[in-house]
């Protein structure tokens, strides 16, 4: 992903994505030959080449989409992540039908070893590479950055002023406070009869601006009412940080550790869920259907987590996901005693929790470190998943044979809990306040939800509200 961000900045998003797709397809096609030769060469083609190309194409795609909608990073990064995840729901049943149409049952180790089944695998790789090439060709048509006019209009919608800097004081020099006002405000301030009442001179200096900041109670035209004023006071503009600045920030390492823990428990669950189910569920078609249902839920949840991050905060979304994931992983061993339906419910809920890992961290990277270098910054952040994957592949099979599935799931739950802790700690890092829980935003959105619910109930006469509720509705929509 780091290379993908670099290529996109030098060659453009379309060329960079095309390069990644070509490497990915080449790896899939060559795997049809290497799978019959040796494990090492298969790891090179289907492990390194496939993952390398996929990472380049993915980071370019999500970066391009965010460029079109910089004000809704969570929603649109969730849409891309959801589309990326739903592909598994489409191809998993197809792969299962192509490889195992007879629905052979797995052996005692949870694997399929019938020779007639194994002979079909090379042809499946060739067919998949052909399908991938067609779909990627269609997708490359739409990969592009917005024109200059769209970028300028997005910049004009960004908040320009703050009424009172003492509402929120940030000492880190990477923050950028903007003191520009519109033409109407400038004309007002130039009037000799207009004398703003200075409240406090702020001797602090920000390196990026190198000028003292003045706090004032002047009302600007940018603010329409108290509600919009409160909303603007919550917005903080962060300068675009290069990778050198990012690597010097404690916020980056807090997010890196959090993503490492999230990736570890998520990948550990992905590695164990099917082999664990095969110990008490002898139905490969049921497992394919369960995985498809979980993947659809995962794709929708990626969009949902992105919306939560936009409406509330990154911290609110991720703490919710990791809290539920800890509980589900601790109780996952009990599903073998309750049967396949409980297992299916737990699988879907776990896929919903894991979905937060794919959609939230790009949002955090953009909000903390800026949008200009987001692809490269996110590429360095995502290195934590590579480290966790290497560690997981090295210890998973060894520990599984020694401690069993129960303790493996408990270990995954511990990592989910650690992710919860590090997410809360991120708030106290230099840029962490941007993605932390804001009580005002939560109260505001909950208030809107209550008003809309009361309005719908009154409209459909489900439960007639009281006189006080009617007054609140009228005040809200007046």
Beta strands, then each sheet from edge to edge (+ up, - down):
strand 1: 198-205
strand 2: 212-216
sheet 1: 1+ 2-
end
